[in-house]
Amino acid sequence: MFYYFLKLFIKVTLSFYLKQIKVRNPERIPGAGPVIFAINHPNNLLDTLIVAGHFKPRIYFLGTGALFRNGLAKAFLLRAGIIPVYRPEDSDEYKGKNKETFQACYDALDQKKMLGIYPEGTTHADWQVKKIKTGAARILLEAEKRNNYEAGVKLIPIGLNFSSRKKFRTSVIVSVGEPLATQPYFAGYDSGDFTAVEQLTADLQAAMEAEVKHLSEASFQEFVGKLDFFYREDAINSLTAGKQIEKTEIDKLRLSKKLIEGVEYYAKKQPEVINSVWDKIEAYHQKLKKVHLRDQQIRRDVDKNITPLRYLRIGFTGLLGLPIFIYGLINNYIPNFFPARLSQWIANKETDIATIRVVSGILAFPLFYVLQSYLIYFLFGTVIALAYFISLPFSGLFVLSFRKFYKRYIENVRLGFLLLKHRSFVDRLKSQRAAIITEINTLSEDYLFLKKKQSKTTEIMPI
């Protein structure tokens, strides 16, 4: 009961902090164990909250032993089903305690439970699956050996793909891979050959890489990130043009992975092409920055979107919402301000920011909501205090929506004035963008043609 209440609380909380969590291939999640989920680790504790909150079965995660040093935290984590991992490199006191972790995993699998493991052993911000450790393979093979290789433990790779690690209200794709074929390694492991563990680990490495936006070279990350953001909508429009396909049906993760393949091909074969495209995109963005515009404004039909009547209608709507915005801003300021600033003050690396913000928010919002409501109760009585308490989360969400609305409105006003005074400049921006897209399309077609020749198949970028 405790776990499922906690799971519901996590799911509701994440809906405030994350714009969308989409599970890709959810049919691959088994209804029952024994299962080992091997998960990449891009965002610290937030990774566990996302998987636990959005996978129906209960999952027992492995967590660093450092979290268990505090007695209260230890009791809470054990109740939540977290299995401590004692790594000797973390502390001398952990030497020899690793056996306890492995035994706890064997016991859990014997009881048909599901384990959540982070084989990379560390959290990081790169678009990569770092070289994974052998723990997942060792646990699976030993659990099978102890059950005469009839346990039926499934090993399933999970890929967490954040659209942005730093931004509030970002989106996440949770990609579920196919279970790995583990039976071929049973005989080798049974004979004491450690090569079986290494080979299964190598298979798992490749399977995890297949579920994320994985770069062979981390140095490409900035370029690929900007190119993906710049080109994705045009690529989706191209794929859906003249077809009975909705944009929501496009597999965006697969699209990004195909883009990465193309970038890595040209980086290896024709690096000057990558440099040329990068320079052109950067020059285009510098011009946008000078006039405080976003790429999304240029890529759309500006004449259709920017009309005086539309401005007036949107502006009037904004005025109606302004009192609610002010109310929500004042009453949610402290619990909203505190997590945001705390994440900036104490985060040691990029992967800590979202986790600190979510965890501190889980504490700050209920605490301040209760304190503020108690003050209202003291001043005005029960009925008004209850109404006030109910209004707090809704007014907080309204603030987020209104702030985004206001920002877009000001941007469009700015674009409208720019069109009136310097239409030729906006037209040049549109032409510059169109030329870059044409060049990328040509490079994409050339790459796909070469891939077709190599594979002798027509299915290169299916939806």
C-alpha positions as CSV (number, residue, x, y, z in Angstrom):
1,M,0.0,0.0,0.0
2,F,2.8,2.4,0.9
3,Y,4.6,1.8,-2.4
4,Y,1.5,2.4,-4.5
5,F,0.6,5.6,-2.6
6,L,4.1,6.8,-3.1
7,K,3.9,5.9,-6.8
8,L,0.7,7.9,-7.3
9,F,2.3,10.8,-5.4
10,I,5.3,10.7,-7.7
11,K,3.2,10.5,-10.9
12,V,1.2,13.5,-9.9
13,T,4.3,15.5,-8.9
14,L,6.1,14.7,-12.1
15,S,3.1,16.0,-14.1
16,F,3.8,19.4,-12.7
17,Y,7.5,19.4,-13.5
18,L,7.5,17.5,-16.8
19,K,5.5,18.5,-19.9
20,Q,5.1,15.0,-21.2
21,I,6.4,11.5,-20.4
22,K,5.8,9.1,-23.3
23,V,6.6,5.4,-23.0
24,R,7.7,4.0,-26.3
25,N,6.8,0.3,-26.9
26,P,4.9,-0.1,-23.6
27,E,3.7,-3.6,-24.7
28,R,7.3,-4.9,-24.1
29,I,6.9,-4.3,-20.3
30,P,6.1,-7.7,-18.8
31,G,3.2,-8.1,-16.4
32,A,5.2,-10.2,-14.0
33,G,8.8,-11.0,-13.1
34,P,11.5,-12.1,-12.8
35,V,12.8,-9.2,-14.8
36,I,16.0,-7.0,-14.8
37,F,15.4,-3.5,-16.4
38,A,18.8,-2.1,-17.5
39,I,18.4,1.7,-17.6
40,N,20.6,4.5,-18.7
41,H,21.2,7.2,-16.2
42,P,21.0,10.8,-17.6
43,N,19.2,12.6,-14.7
44,N,20.1,11.2,-11.3
45,L,17.2,10.4,-9.0
46,L,14.7,11.7,-11.5
47,D,15.3,8.6,-13.6
48,T,14.1,6.3,-10.9
49,L,11.0,8.5,-10.2
50,I,10.0,8.5,-13.9
51,V,10.4,4.7,-14.4
52,A,8.7,3.9,-11.0
53,G,5.9,6.3,-11.7
54,H,5.1,5.2,-15.2
55,F,5.7,1.4,-15.2
56,K,2.6,-0.4,-13.9
57,P,4.5,-3.3,-12.1
58,R,6.4,-2.6,-8.9
59,I,10.2,-2.3,-9.5
60,Y,12.9,-2.7,-6.9
61,F,15.7,-0.3,-7.8
62,L,19.4,-0.5,-6.8
63,G,20.6,2.7,-5.2
64,T,24.0,3.9,-3.9
65,G,24.7,2.8,-0.3
66,A,25.6,6.5,0.6
67,L,21.8,7.2,0.6
68,F,21.3,4.7,3.5
69,R,23.7,6.4,6.0
70,N,20.9,8.4,7.6
71,G,18.6,6.2,9.7
72,L,15.4,7.9,8.6
73,A,16.3,7.9,4.9
74,K,17.3,4.2,5.2
75,A,13.9,3.3,6.7
76,F,12.1,5.2,3.9
77,L,14.2,3.7,1.1
78,L,13.9,0.2,2.3
79,R,10.2,0.6,2.6
80,A,10.1,1.9,-1.0
81,G,12.0,-1.2,-2.1
82,I,15.4,0.3,-2.8
83,I,18.3,-2.2,-2.6
84,P,21.6,-0.6,-1.4
85,V,24.7,-1.0,-3.6
86,Y,27.9,-1.0,-1.6
87,R,30.7,0.0,-3.9
88,P,34.2,-0.3,-2.4
89,E,35.3,2.8,-4.4
90,D,32.7,4.9,-2.6
91,S,33.9,4.1,1.0
92,D,36.3,1.8,2.8
93,E,33.5,0.6,5.0
94,Y,31.8,-0.9,2.0
95,K,34.5,-3.4,1.3
96,G,33.1,-6.9,1.3
97,K,29.5,-5.7,1.5
98,N,28.9,-6.2,-2.2
99,K,27.8,-9.8,-1.6
100,E,24.8,-8.5,0.3
101,T,23.7,-6.5,-2.7
102,F,24.0,-9.5,-5.0
103,Q,22.2,-11.8,-2.6
104,A,19.3,-9.3,-2.3
105,C,19.0,-9.3,-6.1
106,Y,19.0,-13.1,-6.3
107,D,16.4,-13.3,-3.6
108,A,14.2,-10.7,-5.4
109,L,14.4,-12.6,-8.7
110,D,13.6,-15.9,-6.9
111,Q,10.4,-14.2,-5.7
112,K,9.6,-13.2,-9.3
113,K,10.2,-9.5,-8.7
114,M,11.4,-6.8,-11.1
115,L,14.8,-5.1,-10.6
116,G,15.8,-1.7,-11.9
117,I,19.6,-1.4,-12.5
118,Y,21.8,1.4,-13.8
119,P,24.6,-0.5,-15.4
120,E,26.6,2.6,-16.2
121,G,27.2,3.0,-12.5
122,T,27.1,6.8,-12.7
123,T,24.8,9.6,-13.9
124,H,26.1,11.9,-16.7
125,A,24.8,14.6,-19.2
126,D,26.3,13.1,-22.4
127,W,24.2,11.7,-25.3
128,Q,25.8,8.4,-24.7
129,V,25.6,5.1,-22.9
130,K,28.9,5.0,-21.1
131,K,30.7,1.7,-20.9
132,I,28.5,-0.4,-18.6
133,K,29.6,-2.6,-15.8
134,T,29.1,-6.4,-15.7
135,G,26.7,-6.4,-12.7
136,A,23.5,-6.9,-14.6
137,A,24.9,-9.9,-16.6
138,R,26.4,-11.5,-13.5
139,I,23.2,-11.1,-11.5
140,L,21.1,-12.7,-14.3
141,L,23.4,-15.6,-15.0
142,E,24.0,-16.4,-11.4
143,A,20.2,-16.3,-10.7
144,E,19.7,-18.7,-13.6
145,K,22.4,-21.0,-12.4
146,R,20.9,-21.2,-8.9
147,N,17.6,-22.3,-10.5
148,N,19.1,-24.8,-13.0
149,Y,18.8,-22.2,-15.8
150,E,15.0,-22.5,-15.6
151,A,14.3,-19.1,-13.8
152,G,13.3,-17.4,-17.0
153,V,14.8,-14.0,-16.0
154,K,14.2,-11.4,-18.7
155,L,16.8,-8.7,-19.4
156,I,15.2,-5.6,-20.9
157,P,17.0,-2.4,-21.9
158,I,15.4,1.0,-21.1
159,G,16.4,4.3,-22.6
160,L,15.5,7.6,-21.0
161,N,15.6,10.5,-23.5
162,F,15.1,14.1,-22.2
163,S,14.4,16.9,-24.6
164,S,16.3,19.1,-22.1
165,R,17.8,18.3,-18.7
166,K,17.9,21.8,-17.4
167,K,14.5,23.2,-18.6
168,F,11.4,23.2,-16.5
169,R,8.5,21.4,-18.1
170,T,10.7,19.4,-20.5
171,S,9.5,16.2,-22.2
172,V,10.8,12.6,-21.8
173,I,10.7,9.5,-24.0
174,V,11.0,6.3,-22.1
175,S,12.0,3.7,-24.8
176,V,11.5,0.0,-23.9
177,G,13.7,-2.5,-25.8
178,E,13.2,-6.1,-26.7
179,P,14.3,-8.7,-24.0
180,L,17.8,-9.9,-24.8
181,A,18.5,-13.6,-25.7
182,T,20.4,-14.8,-22.7
183,Q,20.2,-18.6,-23.2
184,P,23.3,-18.8,-25.5
185,Y,25.5,-17.7,-22.5
186,F,24.2,-20.3,-20.0
187,A,26.6,-23.1,-21.0
188,G,29.7,-20.9,-20.9
189,Y,28.8,-19.4,-17.5
190,D,28.1,-22.9,-16.1
191,S,31.5,-24.0,-17.1
192,G,33.1,-21.1,-15.2
193,D,34.0,-19.1,-18.3
194,F,33.8,-15.4,-17.5
195,T,33.7,-14.6,-21.2
196,A,30.0,-15.4,-21.1
197,V,29.5,-12.4,-18.6
198,E,31.5,-10.1,-20.8
199,Q,29.7,-11.1,-24.0
200,L,26.3,-10.7,-22.4
201,T,27.4,-7.3,-21.1
202,A,28.5,-6.3,-24.6
203,D,25.1,-7.3,-26.0
204,L,23.4,-5.3,-23.3
205,Q,25.6,-2.3,-24.1
206,A,24.5,-2.4,-27.7
207,A,20.8,-2.9,-26.7
208,M,20.9,0.1,-24.4
209,E,22.5,2.3,-27.0
210,A,19.7,1.3,-29.4
211,E,17.1,2.9,-27.1
212,V,18.7,6.3,-26.7
213,K,20.1,9.1,-28.8
214,H,23.6,7.7,-28.6
215,L,26.6,9.5,-30.1
216,S,29.9,7.6,-30.7
217,E,31.7,11.0,-30.0
218,A,30.4,13.2,-27.3
219,S,32.0,16.2,-29.1
220,F,29.2,16.1,-31.6
221,Q,26.5,16.7,-28.9
222,E,26.1,20.5,-29.2
223,F,25.9,20.3,-33.0
224,V,23.5,17.4,-33.1
225,G,21.3,18.9,-30.4
226,K,20.9,22.2,-32.4
227,L,20.5,20.4,-35.7
228,D,17.8,18.1,-34.3
229,F,15.9,21.1,-32.9
230,F,16.4,23.1,-36.1
231,Y,15.5,20.4,-38.6
232,R,13.0,18.0,-36.8
233,E,9.8,19.8,-37.7
234,D,10.8,20.1,-41.3
235,A,11.7,16.4,-41.4
236,I,8.3,15.5,-39.9
237,N,6.5,17.7,-42.4
238,S,8.4,16.0,-45.2
239,L,7.5,12.5,-44.0
240,T,3.8,13.3,-43.5
241,A,3.3,15.5,-46.7
242,G,0.6,13.9,-48.9
243,K,0.2,10.9,-46.7
244,Q,-2.6,9.7,-44.4
245,I,-0.3,10.0,-41.4
246,E,-0.6,12.3,-38.3
247,K,2.5,14.0,-37.0
248,T,2.0,12.4,-33.6
249,E,2.5,9.0,-35.3
250,I,6.1,9.8,-36.2
251,D,8.7,8.0,-34.1
252,K,10.7,11.1,-33.0
253,L,13.4,9.0,-31.2
254,R,14.0,7.0,-34.3
255,L,14.1,10.2,-36.4
256,S,16.7,11.6,-34.1
257,K,18.8,8.4,-34.2
258,K,18.7,8.5,-38.0
259,L,19.9,12.1,-37.9
260,I,22.8,11.1,-35.6
261,E,23.7,8.3,-38.1
262,G,23.9,10.9,-40.9
263,V,26.0,13.3,-38.9
264,E,28.4,10.6,-37.8
265,Y,28.7,9.4,-41.4
266,Y,29.6,12.9,-42.7
267,A,31.8,13.6,-39.8
268,K,33.9,10.6,-40.7
269,K,33.8,10.9,-44.5
270,Q,33.3,14.6,-45.2
271,P,33.9,16.6,-42.0
272,E,34.0,19.9,-44.0
273,V,30.2,19.3,-44.7
274,I,29.5,19.3,-41.0
275,N,31.6,22.4,-40.4
276,S,29.8,24.2,-43.3
277,V,26.3,23.4,-42.0
278,W,27.2,24.2,-38.4
279,D,28.6,27.7,-39.5
280,K,25.4,28.4,-41.5
281,I,23.1,27.5,-38.6
282,E,25.2,29.5,-36.1
283,A,25.2,32.6,-38.4
284,Y,21.4,32.3,-38.8
285,H,20.9,32.0,-35.1
286,Q,23.1,35.0,-34.4
287,K,20.9,37.1,-36.7
288,L,17.8,35.9,-34.8
289,K,19.4,36.7,-31.5
290,K,20.1,40.3,-32.6
291,V,16.4,41.0,-33.2
292,H,15.2,38.8,-30.3
293,L,13.3,36.2,-32.4
294,R,13.0,32.4,-32.2
295,D,13.5,30.0,-35.1
296,Q,9.9,28.7,-34.6
297,Q,8.6,32.2,-35.6
298,I,10.5,32.2,-38.9
299,R,9.7,28.7,-39.9
300,R,5.9,29.3,-39.7
301,D,3.8,31.5,-42.0
302,V,4.4,34.8,-40.3
303,D,1.9,36.8,-42.4
304,K,-0.8,34.3,-41.5
305,N,0.0,34.4,-37.8
306,I,0.6,38.1,-37.4
307,T,-2.5,40.2,-37.9
308,P,-3.8,43.3,-35.9
309,L,-7.1,41.7,-35.2
310,R,-5.4,38.6,-33.8
311,Y,-3.2,40.8,-31.6
312,L,-6.2,42.6,-30.1
313,R,-8.1,39.4,-29.4
314,I,-5.1,37.7,-27.8
315,G,-4.3,40.9,-25.8
316,F,-7.9,41.2,-24.5
317,T,-7.8,37.5,-23.4
318,G,-4.5,38.2,-21.6
319,L,-6.0,41.1,-19.7
320,L,-8.9,38.9,-18.5
321,G,-6.3,36.4,-17.1
322,L,-4.0,39.0,-15.6
323,P,-5.8,39.1,-12.1
324,I,-5.6,35.3,-11.8
325,F,-1.9,35.4,-12.8
326,I,-1.1,38.0,-10.2
327,Y,-2.9,36.0,-7.5
328,G,-1.2,32.8,-8.5
329,L,2.2,34.4,-8.7
330,I,2.0,36.0,-5.3
331,N,0.7,32.8,-3.5
332,N,3.1,30.4,-5.3
333,Y,6.2,32.6,-5.3
334,I,8.0,31.2,-2.3
335,P,7.6,27.4,-3.0
336,N,8.3,28.1,-6.7
337,F,11.3,30.3,-6.1
338,F,12.9,28.1,-3.4
339,P,13.5,24.9,-5.5
340,A,14.6,26.9,-8.6
341,R,17.2,28.8,-6.7
342,L,18.3,25.8,-4.6
343,S,19.0,23.8,-7.7
344,Q,21.3,26.6,-8.9
345,W,23.1,27.0,-5.6
346,I,23.9,23.4,-4.7
347,A,23.9,21.4,-8.0
348,N,27.4,20.2,-8.7
349,K,26.7,19.0,-12.2
350,E,24.0,19.3,-14.9
351,T,22.4,15.9,-14.0
352,D,21.7,17.2,-10.4
353,I,19.6,20.2,-11.4
354,A,16.2,18.6,-12.2
355,T,16.5,16.1,-9.3
356,I,17.2,18.9,-6.7
357,R,14.4,21.0,-8.2
358,V,11.8,18.1,-8.1
359,V,12.8,16.8,-4.6
360,S,12.9,20.2,-3.0
361,G,9.6,21.1,-4.7
362,I,8.0,17.9,-3.3
363,L,8.9,19.3,0.2
364,A,8.4,23.0,-0.5
365,F,5.0,23.1,-2.1
366,P,3.0,21.1,0.5
367,L,4.9,22.8,3.4
368,F,4.2,26.3,2.2
369,Y,0.7,25.5,1.0
370,V,-0.2,24.2,4.5
371,L,1.5,27.2,6.3
372,Q,-0.2,29.7,4.1
373,S,-3.6,28.0,4.4
374,Y,-3.2,27.9,8.2
375,L,-2.6,31.7,8.2
376,I,-5.7,32.2,6.1
377,Y,-7.6,29.9,8.5
378,F,-6.4,32.0,11.5
379,L,-7.5,35.2,9.8
380,F,-10.7,34.2,8.0
381,G,-11.9,30.8,9.1
382,T,-12.3,27.3,7.8
383,V,-14.4,27.8,4.6
384,I,-12.2,30.5,3.1
385,A,-9.0,28.6,4.2
386,L,-10.2,25.4,2.4
387,A,-11.1,27.4,-0.8
388,Y,-7.7,29.1,-0.6
389,F,-5.9,25.8,-0.2
390,I,-7.7,24.2,-3.2
391,S,-6.9,27.3,-5.3
392,L,-3.2,27.2,-4.8
393,P,-2.1,24.4,-7.1
394,F,-4.5,25.5,-9.9
395,S,-3.4,29.1,-9.7
396,G,0.2,27.9,-9.8
397,L,-0.4,25.9,-13.0
398,F,-2.2,29.0,-14.4
399,V,0.9,31.1,-13.8
400,L,3.0,28.7,-15.8
401,S,0.6,28.8,-18.7
402,F,0.1,32.5,-18.6
403,R,3.8,33.2,-18.4
404,K,4.3,31.1,-21.6
405,F,1.4,32.8,-23.3
406,Y,2.7,36.3,-22.4
407,K,6.2,35.5,-23.6
408,R,4.9,34.3,-27.0
409,Y,2.6,37.3,-27.3
410,I,5.5,39.8,-26.8
411,E,7.6,37.8,-29.3
412,N,4.8,38.1,-31.9
413,V,4.3,41.8,-31.2
414,R,8.1,42.2,-31.7
415,L,7.9,40.2,-35.0
416,G,4.9,42.3,-36.1
417,F,6.8,45.6,-35.7
418,L,9.8,44.1,-37.4
419,L,7.6,43.1,-40.4
420,L,6.3,46.7,-40.6
421,K,9.7,48.3,-40.4
422,H,12.1,45.8,-41.9
423,R,10.1,43.2,-43.9
424,S,13.1,42.7,-46.2
425,F,15.2,41.6,-43.3
426,V,12.6,39.0,-42.2
427,D,12.3,37.8,-45.8
428,R,16.1,37.3,-45.9
429,L,16.0,35.3,-42.7
430,K,13.3,33.1,-44.2
431,S,15.3,32.6,-47.4
432,Q,18.5,31.9,-45.4
433,R,16.6,29.2,-43.3
434,A,15.1,27.7,-46.5
435,A,18.6,27.4,-48.1
436,I,19.9,25.6,-45.0
437,I,17.0,23.2,-45.0
438,T,17.5,22.5,-48.7
439,E,21.2,21.7,-48.1
440,I,20.3,19.4,-45.2
441,N,17.6,17.6,-47.4
442,T,20.2,17.1,-50.1
443,L,22.7,15.7,-47.7
444,S,20.1,13.5,-46.2
445,E,19.0,12.2,-49.7
446,D,22.6,11.5,-50.6
447,Y,23.2,9.6,-47.4
448,L,20.0,7.6,-47.7
449,F,20.9,6.7,-51.3
450,L,24.3,5.4,-50.1
451,K,22.6,3.4,-47.4
452,K,20.2,1.9,-49.9
453,K,23.1,0.8,-52.1
454,Q,24.8,-0.8,-49.1
455,S,21.7,-2.6,-47.6
456,K,19.9,-3.1,-50.9
457,T,16.6,-2.3,-49.2
458,T,14.1,0.6,-49.6
459,E,13.2,0.8,-45.9
460,I,15.6,3.4,-44.6
461,M,13.6,5.8,-42.4
462,P,10.2,4.1,-41.8
463,I,7.7,5.8,-39.5
